[in-house]
Amino acid sequence: MRVAMLSMHTSPLAALGGRETGGMNVYVREVAAQLAALGVEVDVFTRRIDAATPEIQELGNGARLVNVTAGAVERLEKEELPPLVGAFADGVEAFRAHEAVQYDLVHSHYWLSVAAGDLLVQRWDVPHIAMFHTLGDVKLRARASEHESPERLETERRVVHALDRIVAATVHERQLLKQLYGVSPSKVAVIPLGVNLELFQQGDRAAARAVLGIPANDRLVLAVGRIEPLKGFDILVRALAEMTVEHVHLALVGGDERASAEQERLLAVARELGIEDRVHLVGAVPHERLRLYYQAADAVAVPSFYESFGLVAVEAMASGIPVVASRVGGLTSTITDGRTGYLIPWRCPSPFAEKLDLLFQNIPLRDALGANAAQAMQAYSWQSVASALLDQYSALIAERVAPAAAGGA
């Protein structure tokens, strides 16, 4: 089986924590490598942004990343990419023709890739499966001021009905697809995301802090993700100011040079509240180093206005750290309130402050929640995700072959 996987707007090898990088990059990289380990020939296509990058890069176990030229070879904001969808699809087809291969299925990630995949499957007559990761209509519901282009909204509303299968990370997402677009639940496969259990596991807090240069006795809350308003980090800064436990520090991991405006806004909030000295903007860090930040933390907070799944929460829990998170989206599927962490009404600093206070005041409780979390995450492996996807691929290909065989008879 040969699969063309599309990740047009962001490379699975990009540094995490930037404006366009996060859980989806991890997902594509991990799933491609694990599918390859199962014997699937996987080519992941992304848009080239650097002329020095080789056309083909290794993703693991023989899976390949193919950098396709579509428009100027430079980093563009994803809002600038819709006019390049056709050129990206043409680039994928040119690579296929040059390699003289045939793909059995297209697996697209995010709406831009789905739009390109829609063009390719019409040429190739193969099944099309997609994971949106986020949906424009859902983001608009989560934050009224969040702007989504009419083109994105119209494309998502159209392609959900053209796809052969949609992968959703949670039952909640499947319900949203039915509610918002009228997609039949039978068309949606619910496959939770995974976590690298070899990388993210319980560790020695003191040792991790020593490596990172964090004082051993500091009280530390960690937040990880793109530095953007939708992540709700300002709520967390305000919660820090409301805590009764003293001398608690907040480390925000993520963000690149394009996040400077939001970073300045967060620091301005901290200055206004008189806690600027306890809010630390770490910037983006490699995944291998991120595990040390999880292990160094006393608690991880996820104050997002919406998360389709919430990979940060899963990585933290696999590391044995309790999570205090907004009661939204996929976070309600992965966190068991009162057992592996706490779920909080969204956009509310006070409940975040209360639960974080509780974790610092009751260390045995904090440690018990962390141990429960680590145990619960043992079921979330990337190998199981890849196996479930392979089942979907095989079924779709069989469905496509059966009518053709009947017609030939």
Contacts in CASP RR format, 6 or more apart in sequence:
PFRMAT RR
TARGET T0000
AUTHOR 0000-0000-0000
METHOD contacts of the structure
MODEL  1
MRVAMLSMHTSPLAALGGRETGGMNVYVREVAAQLAALGVEVDVFTRRID
AATPEIQELGNGARLVNVTAGAVERLEKEELPPLVGAFADGVEAFRAHEA
VQYDLVHSHYWLSVAAGDLLVQRWDVPHIAMFHTLGDVKLRARASEHESP
ERLETERRVVHALDRIVAATVHERQLLKQLYGVSPSKVAVIPLGVNLELF
QQGDRAAARAVLGIPANDRLVLAVGRIEPLKGFDILVRALAEMTVEHVHL
ALVGGDERASAEQERLLAVARELGIEDRVHLVGAVPHERLRLYYQAADAV
AVPSFYESFGLVAVEAMASGIPVVASRVGGLTSTITDGRTGYLIPWRCPS
PFAEKLDLLFQNIPLRDALGANAAQAMQAYSWQSVASALLDQYSALIAER
VAPAAAGGA
1 39 0 8 1.000
1 40 0 8 1.000
1 41 0 8 1.000
1 104 0 8 1.000
1 105 0 8 1.000
1 393 0 8 1.000
1 394 0 8 1.000
1 397 0 8 1.000
2 40 0 8 1.000
2 41 0 8 1.000
2 42 0 8 1.000
2 43 0 8 1.000
2 101 0 8 1.000
2 102 0 8 1.000
2 103 0 8 1.000
2 104 0 8 1.000
3 35 0 8 1.000
3 40 0 8 1.000
3 41 0 8 1.000
3 42 0 8 1.000
3 43 0 8 1.000
3 103 0 8 1.000
3 104 0 8 1.000
3 105 0 8 1.000
3 106 0 8 1.000
3 107 0 8 1.000
3 393 0 8 1.000
4 43 0 8 1.000
4 45 0 8 1.000
4 92 0 8 1.000
4 96 0 8 1.000
4 103 0 8 1.000
4 105 0 8 1.000
4 106 0 8 1.000
4 107 0 8 1.000
4 120 0 8 1.000
5 28 0 8 1.000
5 31 0 8 1.000
5 32 0 8 1.000
5 42 0 8 1.000
5 43 0 8 1.000
5 44 0 8 1.000
5 45 0 8 1.000
5 106 0 8 1.000
5 107 0 8 1.000
5 108 0 8 1.000
5 109 0 8 1.000
6 44 0 8 1.000
6 45 0 8 1.000
6 92 0 8 1.000
6 106 0 8 1.000
6 107 0 8 1.000
6 108 0 8 1.000
6 109 0 8 1.000
6 113 0 8 1.000
6 114 0 8 1.000
6 116 0 8 1.000
6 117 0 8 1.000
6 120 0 8 1.000
7 24 0 8 1.000
7 25 0 8 1.000
7 28 0 8 1.000
7 44 0 8 1.000
7 45 0 8 1.000
7 46 0 8 1.000
7 109 0 8 1.000
7 110 0 8 1.000
7 113 0 8 1.000
8 45 0 8 1.000
8 46 0 8 1.000
8 47 0 8 1.000
8 70 0 8 1.000
8 81 0 8 1.000
8 85 0 8 1.000
8 88 0 8 1.000
8 110 0 8 1.000
8 112 0 8 1.000
8 113 0 8 1.000
8 116 0 8 1.000
9 20 0 8 1.000
9 46 0 8 1.000
9 47 0 8 1.000
9 78 0 8 1.000
9 81 0 8 1.000
9 110 0 8 1.000
9 112 0 8 1.000
9 113 0 8 1.000
10 20 0 8 1.000
10 21 0 8 1.000
10 24 0 8 1.000
10 25 0 8 1.000
10 46 0 8 1.000
10 78 0 8 1.000
10 110 0 8 1.000
11 25 0 8 1.000
11 46 0 8 1.000
11 49 0 8 1.000
11 65 0 8 1.000
11 67 0 8 1.000
12 25 0 8 1.000
12 26 0 8 1.000
12 28 0 8 1.000
12 29 0 8 1.000
12 32 0 8 1.000
12 44 0 8 1.000
12 46 0 8 1.000
12 59 0 8 1.000
12 65 0 8 1.000
13 25 0 8 1.000
13 29 0 8 1.000
13 57 0 8 1.000
13 59 0 8 1.000
13 65 0 8 1.000
14 20 0 8 1.000
14 21 0 8 1.000
14 25 0 8 1.000
15 21 0 8 1.000
15 256 0 8 1.000
15 284 0 8 1.000
15 286 0 8 1.000
16 22 0 8 1.000
16 23 0 8 1.000
16 25 0 8 1.000
16 26 0 8 1.000
16 254 0 8 1.000
16 284 0 8 1.000
16 285 0 8 1.000
16 286 0 8 1.000
16 287 0 8 1.000
16 290 0 8 1.000
17 224 0 8 1.000
17 225 0 8 1.000
17 226 0 8 1.000
17 227 0 8 1.000
17 253 0 8 1.000
17 254 0 8 1.000
17 255 0 8 1.000
17 256 0 8 1.000
17 283 0 8 1.000
17 284 0 8 1.000
18 226 0 8 1.000
18 227 0 8 1.000
18 254 0 8 1.000
18 255 0 8 1.000
18 256 0 8 1.000
18 258 0 8 1.000
18 259 0 8 1.000
18 284 0 8 1.000
19 226 0 8 1.000
19 227 0 8 1.000
19 228 0 8 1.000
19 255 0 8 1.000
19 256 0 8 1.000
19 258 0 8 1.000
19 259 0 8 1.000
20 78 0 8 1.000
20 226 0 8 1.000
21 226 0 8 1.000
21 284 0 8 1.000
22 225 0 8 1.000
22 226 0 8 1.000
22 311 0 8 1.000
23 133 0 8 1.000
23 193 0 8 1.000
23 310 0 8 1.000
23 311 0 8 1.000
24 109 0 8 1.000
24 110 0 8 1.000
24 133 0 8 1.000
26 287 0 8 1.000
26 311 0 8 1.000
27 109 0 8 1.000
27 131 0 8 1.000
27 133 0 8 1.000
27 193 0 8 1.000
27 311 0 8 1.000
28 44 0 8 1.000
28 109 0 8 1.000
29 59 0 8 1.000
30 194 0 8 1.000
30 196 0 8 1.000
30 382 0 8 1.000
30 385 0 8 1.000
31 382 0 8 1.000
31 385 0 8 1.000
31 386 0 8 1.000
31 389 0 8 1.000
32 42 0 8 1.000
32 44 0 8 1.000
32 59 0 8 1.000
32 60 0 8 1.000
32 63 0 8 1.000
32 65 0 8 1.000
33 59 0 8 1.000
33 60 0 8 1.000
33 61 0 8 1.000
33 62 0 8 1.000
33 63 0 8 1.000
33 382 0 8 1.000
34 61 0 8 1.000
34 382 0 8 1.000
34 383 0 8 1.000
34 385 0 8 1.000
34 386 0 8 1.000
35 42 0 8 1.000
35 63 0 8 1.000
35 386 0 8 1.000
35 389 0 8 1.000
35 390 0 8 1.000
36 42 0 8 1.000
36 59 0 8 1.000
36 60 0 8 1.000
36 61 0 8 1.000
36 62 0 8 1.000
36 63 0 8 1.000
37 61 0 8 1.000
37 383 0 8 1.000
37 386 0 8 1.000
38 386 0 8 1.000
38 387 0 8 1.000
38 390 0 8 1.000
40 390 0 8 1.000
40 393 0 8 1.000
42 59 0 8 1.000
42 62 0 8 1.000
42 63 0 8 1.000
42 64 0 8 1.000
43 63 0 8 1.000
43 64 0 8 1.000
43 66 0 8 1.000
43 95 0 8 1.000
43 103 0 8 1.000
44 59 0 8 1.000
44 63 0 8 1.000
44 64 0 8 1.000
44 65 0 8 1.000
44 66 0 8 1.000
45 66 0 8 1.000
45 68 0 8 1.000
45 88 0 8 1.000
45 92 0 8 1.000
45 95 0 8 1.000
46 65 0 8 1.000
46 66 0 8 1.000
46 67 0 8 1.000
46 68 0 8 1.000
47 67 0 8 1.000
47 68 0 8 1.000
47 69 0 8 1.000
47 70 0 8 1.000
47 81 0 8 1.000
47 84 0 8 1.000
47 88 0 8 1.000
48 67 0 8 1.000
48 68 0 8 1.000
48 69 0 8 1.000
48 70 0 8 1.000
48 73 0 8 1.000
49 73 0 8 1.000
49 74 0 8 1.000
49 75 0 8 1.000
49 76 0 8 1.000
50 73 0 8 1.000
50 74 0 8 1.000
51 73 0 8 1.000
53 67 0 8 1.000
54 67 0 8 1.000
55 66 0 8 1.000
55 67 0 8 1.000
56 64 0 8 1.000
56 65 0 8 1.000
56 66 0 8 1.000
56 67 0 8 1.000
57 64 0 8 1.000
57 65 0 8 1.000
57 67 0 8 1.000
58 64 0 8 1.000
58 65 0 8 1.000
59 65 0 8 1.000
66 92 0 8 1.000
66 95 0 8 1.000
68 88 0 8 1.000
68 91 0 8 1.000
68 92 0 8 1.000
68 95 0 8 1.000
69 91 0 8 1.000
70 84 0 8 1.000
70 86 0 8 1.000
70 87 0 8 1.000
70 88 0 8 1.000
70 90 0 8 1.000
70 91 0 8 1.000
71 84 0 8 1.000
71 87 0 8 1.000
76 84 0 8 1.000
78 112 0 8 1.000
79 149 0 8 1.000
81 112 0 8 1.000
82 112 0 8 1.000
82 115 0 8 1.000
82 149 0 8 1.000
82 151 0 8 1.000
82 152 0 8 1.000
85 112 0 8 1.000
85 115 0 8 1.000
85 116 0 8 1.000
85 119 0 8 1.000
86 116 0 8 1.000
86 119 0 8 1.000
88 116 0 8 1.000
89 116 0 8 1.000
89 117 0 8 1.000
89 119 0 8 1.000
89 120 0 8 1.000
92 116 0 8 1.000
92 120 0 8 1.000
93 120 0 8 1.000
93 123 0 8 1.000
96 102 0 8 1.000
96 103 0 8 1.000
102 124 0 8 1.000
103 124 0 8 1.000
103 126 0 8 1.000
104 126 0 8 1.000
104 127 0 8 1.000
104 393 0 8 1.000
104 397 0 8 1.000
105 126 0 8 1.000
105 127 0 8 1.000
105 128 0 8 1.000
105 129 0 8 1.000
105 393 0 8 1.000
105 396 0 8 1.000
105 397 0 8 1.000
106 117 0 8 1.000
106 120 0 8 1.000
106 121 0 8 1.000
106 124 0 8 1.000
106 126 0 8 1.000
106 127 0 8 1.000
106 128 0 8 1.000
106 129 0 8 1.000
107 129 0 8 1.000
107 130 0 8 1.000
107 131 0 8 1.000
107 389 0 8 1.000
107 393 0 8 1.000
108 114 0 8 1.000
108 116 0 8 1.000
108 117 0 8 1.000
108 128 0 8 1.000
108 129 0 8 1.000
108 130 0 8 1.000
108 131 0 8 1.000
109 130 0 8 1.000
109 131 0 8 1.000
109 133 0 8 1.000
110 132 0 8 1.000
110 133 0 8 1.000
110 134 0 8 1.000
111 132 0 8 1.000
111 135 0 8 1.000
111 136 0 8 1.000
111 152 0 8 1.000
111 155 0 8 1.000
111 156 0 8 1.000
111 159 0 8 1.000
113 130 0 8 1.000
114 128 0 8 1.000
114 130 0 8 1.000
114 132 0 8 1.000
114 155 0 8 1.000
114 156 0 8 1.000
114 159 0 8 1.000
114 163 0 8 1.000
115 155 0 8 1.000
115 159 0 8 1.000
117 128 0 8 1.000
118 128 0 8 1.000
118 159 0 8 1.000
118 162 0 8 1.000
121 127 0 8 1.000
121 128 0 8 1.000
126 397 0 8 1.000
126 400 0 8 1.000
127 164 0 8 1.000
127 165 0 8 1.000
127 393 0 8 1.000
127 396 0 8 1.000
127 397 0 8 1.000
127 399 0 8 1.000
127 400 0 8 1.000
128 162 0 8 1.000
128 163 0 8 1.000
128 164 0 8 1.000
128 165 0 8 1.000
129 163 0 8 1.000
129 164 0 8 1.000
129 165 0 8 1.000
129 166 0 8 1.000
129 167 0 8 1.000
129 392 0 8 1.000
129 393 0 8 1.000
129 396 0 8 1.000
130 159 0 8 1.000
130 163 0 8 1.000
130 165 0 8 1.000
130 166 0 8 1.000
130 167 0 8 1.000
131 166 0 8 1.000
131 167 0 8 1.000
131 168 0 8 1.000
131 169 0 8 1.000
132 156 0 8 1.000
132 166 0 8 1.000
132 308 0 8 1.000
133 308 0 8 1.000
134 306 0 8 1.000
134 308 0 8 1.000
135 156 0 8 1.000
135 176 0 8 1.000
135 177 0 8 1.000
135 180 0 8 1.000
135 308 0 8 1.000
136 148 0 8 1.000
136 152 0 8 1.000
136 153 0 8 1.000
136 156 0 8 1.000
137 148 0 8 1.000
137 153 0 8 1.000
137 156 0 8 1.000
137 157 0 8 1.000
137 180 0 8 1.000
138 176 0 8 1.000
138 180 0 8 1.000
138 306 0 8 1.000
138 308 0 8 1.000
139 146 0 8 1.000
139 148 0 8 1.000
139 230 0 8 1.000
139 306 0 8 1.000
140 146 0 8 1.000
140 148 0 8 1.000
141 306 0 8 1.000
142 230 0 8 1.000
142 305 0 8 1.000
142 306 0 8 1.000
142 328 0 8 1.000
143 229 0 8 1.000
143 230 0 8 1.000
143 305 0 8 1.000
143 306 0 8 1.000
145 229 0 8 1.000
146 229 0 8 1.000
146 230 0 8 1.000
156 181 0 8 1.000
157 181 0 8 1.000
160 166 0 8 1.000
160 177 0 8 1.000
160 181 0 8 1.000
160 183 0 8 1.000
161 181 0 8 1.000
161 183 0 8 1.000
163 187 0 8 1.000
164 187 0 8 1.000
164 396 0 8 1.000
164 399 0 8 1.000
165 187 0 8 1.000
165 188 0 8 1.000
165 189 0 8 1.000
165 392 0 8 1.000
165 396 0 8 1.000
166 177 0 8 1.000
166 183 0 8 1.000
166 187 0 8 1.000
166 188 0 8 1.000
166 189 0 8 1.000
167 188 0 8 1.000
167 189 0 8 1.000
167 191 0 8 1.000
167 389 0 8 1.000
167 392 0 8 1.000
168 174 0 8 1.000
168 177 0 8 1.000
168 188 0 8 1.000
168 189 0 8 1.000
168 190 0 8 1.000
168 191 0 8 1.000
169 190 0 8 1.000
169 191 0 8 1.000
169 192 0 8 1.000
169 193 0 8 1.000
169 308 0 8 1.000
169 309 0 8 1.000
169 330 0 8 1.000
169 333 0 8 1.000
170 190 0 8 1.000
170 192 0 8 1.000
170 308 0 8 1.000
170 309 0 8 1.000
170 329 0 8 1.000
170 330 0 8 1.000
170 332 0 8 1.000
170 333 0 8 1.000
171 190 0 8 1.000
171 333 0 8 1.000
172 329 0 8 1.000
172 330 0 8 1.000
172 332 0 8 1.000
172 333 0 8 1.000
173 188 0 8 1.000
173 190 0 8 1.000
173 308 0 8 1.000
173 329 0 8 1.000
173 330 0 8 1.000
174 185 0 8 1.000
174 188 0 8 1.000
174 190 0 8 1.000
177 183 0 8 1.000
177 188 0 8 1.000
178 184 0 8 1.000
178 185 0 8 1.000
178 188 0 8 1.000
189 388 0 8 1.000
189 392 0 8 1.000
191 385 0 8 1.000
191 388 0 8 1.000
191 389 0 8 1.000
191 392 0 8 1.000
192 309 0 8 1.000
192 333 0 8 1.000
192 334 0 8 1.000
192 380 0 8 1.000
192 385 0 8 1.000
193 309 0 8 1.000
193 310 0 8 1.000
193 311 0 8 1.000
193 314 0 8 1.000
193 380 0 8 1.000
193 385 0 8 1.000
194 311 0 8 1.000
194 314 0 8 1.000
194 380 0 8 1.000
194 381 0 8 1.000
194 382 0 8 1.000
194 384 0 8 1.000
194 385 0 8 1.000
195 311 0 8 1.000
195 314 0 8 1.000
195 315 0 8 1.000
195 318 0 8 1.000
195 377 0 8 1.000
195 380 0 8 1.000
195 381 0 8 1.000
195 382 0 8 1.000
196 287 0 8 1.000
196 382 0 8 1.000
197 318 0 8 1.000
197 377 0 8 1.000
197 378 0 8 1.000
197 380 0 8 1.000
197 381 0 8 1.000
199 287 0 8 1.000
199 288 0 8 1.000
199 291 0 8 1.000
200 291 0 8 1.000
200 294 0 8 1.000
200 315 0 8 1.000
200 318 0 8 1.000
200 319 0 8 1.000
201 291 0 8 1.000
201 318 0 8 1.000
201 319 0 8 1.000
201 320 0 8 1.000
201 374 0 8 1.000
202 295 0 8 1.000
202 319 0 8 1.000
202 320 0 8 1.000
202 371 0 8 1.000
202 374 0 8 1.000
203 295 0 8 1.000
203 319 0 8 1.000
204 295 0 8 1.000
205 295 0 8 1.000
205 296 0 8 1.000
205 298 0 8 1.000
206 216 0 8 1.000
207 295 0 8 1.000
208 214 0 8 1.000
208 292 0 8 1.000
208 293 0 8 1.000
208 295 0 8 1.000
208 296 0 8 1.000
209 215 0 8 1.000
209 216 0 8 1.000
209 218 0 8 1.000
209 296 0 8 1.000
210 216 0 8 1.000
211 292 0 8 1.000
212 292 0 8 1.000
212 293 0 8 1.000
212 296 0 8 1.000
214 220 0 8 1.000
214 296 0 8 1.000
218 247 0 8 1.000
218 249 0 8 1.000
219 245 0 8 1.000
219 247 0 8 1.000
219 248 0 8 1.000
219 249 0 8 1.000
219 298 0 8 1.000
219 360 0 8 1.000
220 248 0 8 1.000
220 249 0 8 1.000
220 250 0 8 1.000
220 251 0 8 1.000
220 296 0 8 1.000
220 297 0 8 1.000
220 298 0 8 1.000
221 236 0 8 1.000
221 240 0 8 1.000
221 248 0 8 1.000
221 249 0 8 1.000
221 250 0 8 1.000
221 251 0 8 1.000
221 297 0 8 1.000
221 298 0 8 1.000
221 299 0 8 1.000
221 300 0 8 1.000
221 301 0 8 1.000
221 356 0 8 1.000
222 250 0 8 1.000
222 251 0 8 1.000
222 253 0 8 1.000
222 293 0 8 1.000
222 294 0 8 1.000
222 296 0 8 1.000
222 297 0 8 1.000
222 299 0 8 1.000
222 300 0 8 1.000
222 301 0 8 1.000
222 316 0 8 1.000
222 321 0 8 1.000
223 231 0 8 1.000
223 233 0 8 1.000
223 236 0 8 1.000
223 250 0 8 1.000
223 251 0 8 1.000
223 252 0 8 1.000
223 253 0 8 1.000
223 300 0 8 1.000
223 301 0 8 1.000
223 302 0 8 1.000
223 303 0 8 1.000
224 252 0 8 1.000
224 253 0 8 1.000
224 254 0 8 1.000
224 290 0 8 1.000
224 293 0 8 1.000
224 300 0 8 1.000
224 312 0 8 1.000
224 315 0 8 1.000
224 316 0 8 1.000
225 231 0 8 1.000
225 252 0 8 1.000
225 253 0 8 1.000
225 254 0 8 1.000
225 255 0 8 1.000
225 312 0 8 1.000
226 254 0 8 1.000
226 255 0 8 1.000
226 259 0 8 1.000
227 233 0 8 1.000
227 252 0 8 1.000
227 254 0 8 1.000
227 255 0 8 1.000
227 259 0 8 1.000
227 262 0 8 1.000
227 263 0 8 1.000
227 266 0 8 1.000
227 281 0 8 1.000
227 283 0 8 1.000
228 259 0 8 1.000
228 262 0 8 1.000
229 262 0 8 1.000
229 305 0 8 1.000
230 304 0 8 1.000
230 305 0 8 1.000
230 306 0 8 1.000
231 303 0 8 1.000
231 304 0 8 1.000
231 305 0 8 1.000
232 303 0 8 1.000
232 304 0 8 1.000
232 305 0 8 1.000
232 347 0 8 1.000
233 252 0 8 1.000
233 266 0 8 1.000
233 303 0 8 1.000
234 265 0 8 1.000
234 266 0 8 1.000
234 269 0 8 1.000
235 303 0 8 1.000
235 347 0 8 1.000
235 348 0 8 1.000
235 349 0 8 1.000
235 352 0 8 1.000
236 250 0 8 1.000
236 301 0 8 1.000
236 303 0 8 1.000
236 349 0 8 1.000
236 352 0 8 1.000
237 250 0 8 1.000
237 266 0 8 1.000
237 269 0 8 1.000
237 270 0 8 1.000
237 273 0 8 1.000
237 275 0 8 1.000
237 279 0 8 1.000
238 269 0 8 1.000
238 273 0 8 1.000
238 349 0 8 1.000
239 301 0 8 1.000
239 303 0 8 1.000
239 349 0 8 1.000
239 350 0 8 1.000
239 352 0 8 1.000
239 353 0 8 1.000
239 356 0 8 1.000
240 248 0 8 1.000
240 250 0 8 1.000
240 273 0 8 1.000
240 275 0 8 1.000
240 278 0 8 1.000
240 279 0 8 1.000
240 353 0 8 1.000
241 273 0 8 1.000
241 274 0 8 1.000
241 275 0 8 1.000
241 349 0 8 1.000
242 349 0 8 1.000
242 350 0 8 1.000
242 353 0 8 1.000
243 353 0 8 1.000
243 356 0 8 1.000
243 357 0 8 1.000
243 360 0 8 1.000
244 353 0 8 1.000
244 357 0 8 1.000
245 356 0 8 1.000
245 357 0 8 1.000
245 360 0 8 1.000
245 361 0 8 1.000
247 278 0 8 1.000
248 278 0 8 1.000
248 356 0 8 1.000
248 360 0 8 1.000
249 278 0 8 1.000
249 279 0 8 1.000
249 280 0 8 1.000
250 278 0 8 1.000
250 279 0 8 1.000
250 280 0 8 1.000
251 280 0 8 1.000
251 282 0 8 1.000
251 293 0 8 1.000
251 297 0 8 1.000
252 266 0 8 1.000
252 279 0 8 1.000
252 280 0 8 1.000
252 281 0 8 1.000
252 282 0 8 1.000
252 283 0 8 1.000
253 282 0 8 1.000
253 283 0 8 1.000
253 284 0 8 1.000
253 285 0 8 1.000
253 290 0 8 1.000
253 293 0 8 1.000
254 282 0 8 1.000
254 283 0 8 1.000
254 284 0 8 1.000
254 285 0 8 1.000
255 263 0 8 1.000
255 283 0 8 1.000
255 284 0 8 1.000
256 283 0 8 1.000
256 284 0 8 1.000
263 281 0 8 1.000
266 279 0 8 1.000
266 281 0 8 1.000
267 276 0 8 1.000
267 279 0 8 1.000
267 281 0 8 1.000
270 276 0 8 1.000
270 278 0 8 1.000
270 279 0 8 1.000
282 293 0 8 1.000
285 293 0 8 1.000
290 315 0 8 1.000
291 315 0 8 1.000
291 319 0 8 1.000
294 300 0 8 1.000
294 315 0 8 1.000
294 316 0 8 1.000
294 319 0 8 1.000
294 320 0 8 1.000
294 321 0 8 1.000
295 319 0 8 1.000
295 321 0 8 1.000
297 316 0 8 1.000
297 321 0 8 1.000
298 321 0 8 1.000
298 359 0 8 1.000
298 360 0 8 1.000
298 366 0 8 1.000
299 321 0 8 1.000
299 322 0 8 1.000
299 323 0 8 1.000
299 324 0 8 1.000
299 356 0 8 1.000
299 359 0 8 1.000
299 360 0 8 1.000
299 366 0 8 1.000
300 312 0 8 1.000
300 313 0 8 1.000
300 316 0 8 1.000
300 321 0 8 1.000
300 322 0 8 1.000
300 323 0 8 1.000
300 324 0 8 1.000
301 323 0 8 1.000
301 324 0 8 1.000
301 325 0 8 1.000
301 352 0 8 1.000
301 356 0 8 1.000
302 310 0 8 1.000
302 312 0 8 1.000
302 313 0 8 1.000
302 323 0 8 1.000
302 324 0 8 1.000
302 325 0 8 1.000
302 326 0 8 1.000
302 331 0 8 1.000
303 325 0 8 1.000
303 326 0 8 1.000
303 344 0 8 1.000
303 346 0 8 1.000
303 352 0 8 1.000
304 310 0 8 1.000
304 325 0 8 1.000
304 326 0 8 1.000
304 328 0 8 1.000
304 331 0 8 1.000
304 346 0 8 1.000
305 326 0 8 1.000
305 328 0 8 1.000
305 346 0 8 1.000
305 347 0 8 1.000
306 328 0 8 1.000
306 329 0 8 1.000
307 313 0 8 1.000
307 326 0 8 1.000
307 328 0 8 1.000
307 329 0 8 1.000
307 330 0 8 1.000
307 331 0 8 1.000
308 329 0 8 1.000
308 330 0 8 1.000
309 330 0 8 1.000
309 333 0 8 1.000
309 334 0 8 1.000
310 330 0 8 1.000
310 331 0 8 1.000
310 334 0 8 1.000
313 323 0 8 1.000
313 325 0 8 1.000
313 331 0 8 1.000
313 334 0 8 1.000
313 335 0 8 1.000
314 334 0 8 1.000
314 377 0 8 1.000
314 380 0 8 1.000
316 323 0 8 1.000
316 373 0 8 1.000
317 323 0 8 1.000
317 334 0 8 1.000
317 335 0 8 1.000
317 340 0 8 1.000
317 370 0 8 1.000
317 373 0 8 1.000
317 374 0 8 1.000
317 376 0 8 1.000
317 377 0 8 1.000
318 373 0 8 1.000
318 374 0 8 1.000
318 377 0 8 1.000
318 380 0 8 1.000
319 374 0 8 1.000
320 370 0 8 1.000
320 371 0 8 1.000
320 373 0 8 1.000
320 374 0 8 1.000
321 370 0 8 1.000
321 373 0 8 1.000
322 340 0 8 1.000
322 341 0 8 1.000
322 342 0 8 1.000
322 359 0 8 1.000
322 366 0 8 1.000
322 369 0 8 1.000
322 370 0 8 1.000
322 373 0 8 1.000
323 335 0 8 1.000
323 340 0 8 1.000
323 341 0 8 1.000
323 342 0 8 1.000
323 373 0 8 1.000
324 341 0 8 1.000
324 342 0 8 1.000
324 344 0 8 1.000
324 352 0 8 1.000
324 355 0 8 1.000
324 356 0 8 1.000
324 359 0 8 1.000
325 331 0 8 1.000
325 335 0 8 1.000
325 341 0 8 1.000
325 342 0 8 1.000
325 343 0 8 1.000
325 344 0 8 1.000
326 343 0 8 1.000
326 344 0 8 1.000
326 345 0 8 1.000
326 346 0 8 1.000
326 347 0 8 1.000
327 337 0 8 1.000
327 343 0 8 1.000
327 344 0 8 1.000
327 345 0 8 1.000
327 346 0 8 1.000
328 346 0 8 1.000
331 343 0 8 1.000
332 343 0 8 1.000
334 380 0 8 1.000
335 341 0 8 1.000
335 342 0 8 1.000
335 343 0 8 1.000
336 372 0 8 1.000
336 376 0 8 1.000
337 343 0 8 1.000
338 369 0 8 1.000
339 369 0 8 1.000
339 372 0 8 1.000
339 376 0 8 1.000
340 369 0 8 1.000
340 370 0 8 1.000
340 372 0 8 1.000
340 373 0 8 1.000
340 376 0 8 1.000
341 369 0 8 1.000
341 370 0 8 1.000
341 373 0 8 1.000
342 355 0 8 1.000
344 351 0 8 1.000
344 352 0 8 1.000
344 355 0 8 1.000
345 351 0 8 1.000
358 365 0 8 1.000
359 365 0 8 1.000
359 366 0 8 1.000
359 369 0 8 1.000
360 366 0 8 1.000
END
